[in-house]
Amino acid sequence: LHGERRPGARAVELARRALRHLLRFDADLAPLHAMCGAEPRLAWASRRGAGRLLRSQSVFEDLMKLLFTTNTSWAGTVAMTAKLVDACGSVGPDVRAFPTPEQCLRPAAFYRDTVRAGYRAEAARELAAAFVDGSVDDATFIAERSTEALRERLLALRGFGPYAAGQAMRLLGHYNELALDSWCRARLAELDGRKQPPSDRTIQRRYAKYRPYEGLVLWLDLTADTLADEFE
């Protein structure tokens, strides 16, 4: 930790908790690695203990960023996130971190005009308001053990359809959601050497044998050409 003065015990403990959450230190992926070890194309993941998806420091941050990924390009997601951080985030005079729900509690017009979030503006405002008034919180999402209940909680959030909810579930340790989007489908077509991607039903059948890790195995397949080389 770097700061103007030595951090106190509470600051160190908060940082430790944040790092455990960010890097998924508490996730037991031994069953996944056993599955991967039996598959030649996935053996690299077993050898390297891969599969711990990097998260944001808070569930709120991940949900807001996921909202910014819907129906836009990656460049659009980055631009909306950067505008929000520039307008609301603060740590010091020269450093800005992702803002808290309280800092994000702005009118929808702010999200339309400053963040340039378009139709997502009202959903972004409602998400911040729900975390501020306690309707939802990080602990509620993290502690939920029922996949169905978690899916319902996420789909109840304005702006969250199957894709955004599925991505959030994967970050929360519920890996059976494939959370397919246009990039996933195009990438699978590329991996299969075909012009057209397989149907969603075909994709579901392909990964069903990896239950309850089908969404995570999909992600390992989609990124293997980059990650496997880096890990060797």
URZI-V367374 format. One record per helix or strand of 2 or more residues. SS is the DSSP state (2 for helix, 1 for strand). FROM is the first residue (numbers start at 1). LEN is the number of residues. Records with the same first field share a line. If there is no record, write none. Layout:
SS = FROM-LEN, FROM-LEN
This chain:
2 = 9-15, 30-8, 40-9, 59-9, 74-15, 101-4, 108-6, 118-16, 138-6, 147-9, 162-10, 182-11, 200-11, 214-18
